[in-house]
Amino acid sequence: MQTEGPFPPFEPDGPVEDGEETANNNSNNQRLRDIPLRFVLPNIITVLAICAGMTGVRLAFEFRFDHAVLMVLLAACLDGIDGRVARLVKGNSKFGAEMDSLADIVNFGVAPALVLYAFVLDQARSLGWIAALLYAIACCLRLARFNVMLENRERPQWQGAYFTGIPAPAGAFLVLLPVYLGFLGIAPDWYYASIVSVYTLLVAFLMVSNLPVWSGKTLGARIPRAQVMPLILGVVFYVAMLATFTWETLTLSVLAYWAFLPYSLRMWRRQAAAHAAASDPKA
């Protein structure tokens, strides 16, 4: 009999029922004893994302806001990687999905709100704290709604290409705009903090709203041959600009995302009208 260690066994998809374990004794026992690395690797990336987000909060309390923002953005990048790595190596699991949701609350709700509060919102006193608090709560509500909508089988397939409301990573990216502008020379005084409080509430509202935001999932995994070289050059150019003119590039990226939102709404309305016309028997 194998001696149990100080930690419970890792169950990627929850504990196995007794009847199922009896019917598949050999395969299940081997599966429970030896967990493939592909199930663990995405969770390690998720934990690293949490570490980056929490480190960003610590750096903000130490008034090292430039590094704090970069750590929050690193957490966003790691969050985008873990799911793709899980799908790539076929390491999806219920444990990983729950872990990812909890990490998103920290990285995109709590960490950006505290960094923004330490940088400028504290100048607005109670108003700034209320704005930071509502943003963090809106992020939690947005993530909970996203998880519930994943189980909605009645949703038309074409709507799967859109998020409902601004996604949490984009919300964290947008809400930190006042920090980018602060590094470009805008002093974080009371007047600026009051405007930032309203801006933070706007981002929070759009996260929990019904605004359709195109996710880019319909682009597919293949790239036309003629677009490979321009894509590589474009990515290199953006990374070079980000490394050389960090705050200017981040500011322009946020403005570009804001400009993209009305275009995304127009795309949604066109597809909704086309879908309604196709399903109308009188058409």
C-alpha positions in Angstrom: 0.0 0.0 0.0 1.4 3.4 -1.0 1.9 5.8 1.9 0.1 9.1 1.4 2.2 12.2 1.5 1.5 15.6 3.1 -0.4 16.8 0.0 -3.5 15.4 -1.6 -3.1 13.8 -5.0 -3.4 16.1 -8.0 -6.7 15.4 -9.8 -6.8 17.5 -13.1 -10.5 16.7 -13.6 -11.6 16.0 -10.1 -11.7 12.8 -8.1 -12.6 9.5 -9.9 -15.9 7.8 -8.9 -15.5 4.5 -7.1 -17.4 2.6 -9.8 -15.4 4.1 -12.6 -12.2 3.4 -10.8 -13.2 -0.3 -10.3 -14.2 -0.7 -14.0 -10.9 0.8 -15.2 -8.6 -0.1 -12.4 -5.3 -0.5 -14.2 -5.6 2.6 -16.4 -7.0 4.9 -13.7 -4.5 3.9 -11.1 -1.6 4.6 -13.5 -3.3 7.9 -14.4 -3.6 8.9 -10.8 -0.1 7.9 -9.8 1.7 9.6 -12.7 0.4 12.9 -14.0 1.7 13.8 -17.4 3.7 17.0 -17.5 1.3 18.5 -20.1 -1.3 18.8 -17.3 1.1 20.6 -15.0 2.9 23.0 -17.4 -0.1 25.3 -18.0 -0.8 25.5 -14.2 2.8 26.5 -13.7 2.5 29.4 -16.2 -0.7 30.4 -14.4 1.0 30.5 -11.0 3.8 32.6 -12.6 1.2 35.0 -13.8 -0.2 35.4 -10.3 3.4 36.0 -9.0 3.8 38.7 -11.7 0.6 40.4 -10.7 1.2 40.4 -7.0 4.8 41.6 -7.6 3.4 44.5 -9.5 1.3 45.4 -6.4 4.4 45.3 -4.2 6.4 47.4 -6.6 3.6 50.0 -6.7 3.7 50.2 -2.9 7.5 50.8 -3.2 6.7 53.7 -5.7 8.4 51.8 -8.6 5.5 52.3 -10.8 7.3 51.7 -14.1 8.2 48.2 -13.1 4.8 47.7 -11.5 3.0 48.4 -14.8 5.4 46.1 -16.7 4.8 43.3 -14.2 1.0 43.6 -14.6 1.4 43.5 -18.4 3.7 40.5 -18.0 0.9 38.8 -16.0 -1.5 39.6 -18.9 0.9 38.0 -21.4 1.4 34.9 -19.3 -2.4 34.6 -18.9 -2.8 34.6 -22.6 -0.1 32.0 -23.0 -1.3 29.4 -20.4 -4.5 28.6 -22.2 -2.9 28.3 -25.6 -0.2 26.1 -24.1 -2.8 23.9 -22.6 -4.6 23.5 -25.9 -1.4 23.0 -27.8 -0.1 20.2 -25.6 -3.7 18.9 -24.9 -3.3 19.6 -21.2 -6.8 21.1 -20.6 -8.3 20.2 -17.3 -11.0 21.4 -14.9 -8.4 22.2 -12.3 -6.5 24.4 -14.8 -9.7 26.2 -15.8 -10.6 27.1 -12.2 -7.0 28.1 -11.5 -7.0 30.4 -14.5 -10.2 32.1 -13.5 -8.9 32.8 -10.0 -5.6 34.1 -11.4 -7.5 36.5 -13.7 -9.2 38.1 -10.7 -5.9 38.8 -9.1 -4.0 39.8 -12.3 -6.7 41.9 -14.0 -8.9 43.0 -11.2 -7.0 43.5 -7.9 -3.5 44.2 -9.2 -4.3 47.0 -11.7 -6.8 48.6 -9.2 -4.1 48.8 -6.5 -1.4 50.0 -8.9 -3.7 52.7 -10.2 -4.8 53.7 -6.7 -1.2 53.9 -5.4 -0.2 56.0 -8.5 -3.0 58.6 -8.8 -6.4 57.5 -7.4 -5.3 58.1 -3.8 -5.2 61.8 -4.6 -9.0 61.7 -5.0 -9.3 60.1 -1.6 -12.7 58.3 -1.1 -13.7 58.8 -4.7 -10.5 57.2 -6.0 -10.9 54.2 -3.6 -14.5 53.7 -4.7 -13.5 53.7 -8.3 -10.7 51.2 -7.7 -13.1 49.0 -5.7 -15.8 49.1 -8.3 -13.3 48.2 -11.0 -12.1 45.2 -9.1 -15.7 44.0 -8.5 -16.6 44.6 -12.1 -13.7 42.4 -13.2 -14.9 39.6 -10.9 -18.4 39.9 -12.2 -17.2 39.9 -15.8 -15.1 36.8 -15.3 -18.0 35.0 -13.5 -20.3 35.9 -16.4 -17.8 34.6 -18.9 -17.5 31.3 -17.2 -21.3 30.9 -17.1 -21.7 31.8 -20.8 -19.2 29.0 -21.7 -21.9 26.6 -20.7 -24.6 28.2 -22.8 -25.1 25.7 -25.7 -28.0 27.7 -27.2 -25.8 30.7 -28.2 -25.5 31.0 -32.0 -22.1 29.9 -33.3 -21.2 33.2 -34.9 -21.5 35.0 -31.5 -18.6 32.9 -30.2 -16.3 35.2 -32.1 -17.2 38.0 -29.7 -16.8 38.8 -26.1 -19.7 40.2 -24.1 -18.1 43.3 -22.6 -14.5 44.3 -22.6 -12.4 41.2 -21.6 -10.5 41.3 -18.3 -7.0 41.5 -19.8 -8.0 44.4 -22.1 -9.7 46.1 -19.1 -6.4 46.0 -17.1 -4.6 47.3 -20.2 -7.0 50.2 -20.6 -7.4 51.1 -17.0 -3.7 51.7 -16.6 -3.7 54.5 -19.3 -3.5 57.2 -16.6 -0.2 55.6 -15.4 1.2 55.7 -19.0 0.2 59.3 -19.3 1.8 60.1 -15.9 5.1 58.9 -17.2 4.7 61.2 -20.2 4.5 64.2 -17.9 1.0 64.6 -16.5 1.2 65.3 -12.8 -1.0 63.1 -10.6 -2.8 65.9 -8.7 -6.4 66.0 -7.3 -8.0 67.3 -10.5 -6.3 64.6 -12.6 -7.2 61.9 -10.0 -10.9 62.9 -10.2 -10.9 62.5 -14.0 -9.1 59.2 -13.6 -11.7 58.0 -11.2 -14.4 58.7 -13.8 -12.3 56.9 -16.4 -11.9 53.9 -14.2 -15.6 53.7 -13.6 -16.1 53.9 -17.4 -13.8 50.9 -18.0 -15.5 49.0 -15.2 -18.9 49.7 -16.7 -17.8 48.5 -20.2 -16.5 45.3 -18.7 -19.9 44.3 -17.3 -21.9 45.8 -20.2 -23.3 43.9 -23.2 -20.9 45.6 -25.6 -19.8 43.0 -28.2 -16.0 43.0 -28.6 -14.5 41.0 -31.4 -12.1 38.4 -30.0 -10.2 37.5 -33.1 -10.8 33.8 -32.6 -12.1 33.5 -36.2 -8.7 34.4 -37.7 -7.6 30.7 -37.5 -4.2 29.2 -36.9 -3.0 29.5 -40.5 -1.6 32.6 -42.2 -1.6 33.2 -46.0 1.9 33.0 -47.5 1.9 36.6 -48.7 1.2 37.9 -45.2 3.9 36.0 -43.3 6.7 38.5 -43.9 4.6 41.6 -43.2 3.4 40.0 -40.0 6.9 39.2 -38.8 8.1 42.7 -39.6 5.0 44.2 -37.9 5.6 42.3 -34.7 9.3 43.2 -34.7 8.5 46.9 -35.3 5.9 47.0 -32.5 8.2 45.2 -30.0 11.0 47.6 -31.0 8.8 50.6 -30.4 7.6 49.2 -27.1 11.1 48.7 -25.9 12.3 52.2 -27.1 9.2 54.4 -26.6 7.4 52.3 -24.0 4.8 54.8 -22.6 4.1 56.4 -25.9 3.5 53.0 -27.6 1.3 51.8 -24.7 -0.7 55.1 -24.9 -1.2 54.8 -28.7 -2.1 51.1 -28.3 -4.9 52.0 -25.7 -6.2 54.8 -28.0 -6.2 52.3 -30.9 -8.2 49.8 -28.8 -10.8 52.5 -27.9 -11.1 53.3 -31.6 -11.6 49.6 -32.3 -14.6 49.2 -30.0 -17.1 51.1 -32.3 -15.9 49.1 -35.3 -16.4 45.9 -33.3 -20.0 47.0 -32.5 -20.7 47.7 -36.2 -19.3 44.2 -37.1 -21.6 42.6 -34.6 -24.7 44.5 -35.9 -23.9 43.5 -39.5 -23.5 39.8 -38.6 -26.6 39.9 -36.4 -28.6 41.4 -39.3 -27.3 38.8 -41.7 -28.0 36.0 -39.3 -31.6 37.3 -38.8 -32.1 37.6 -42.5 -30.8 34.0 -43.1 -33.1 32.5 -40.4 -36.2 34.4 -41.6 -38.4 32.0 -43.6 -40.0 35.0 -45.4 -36.7 36.2 -46.8 
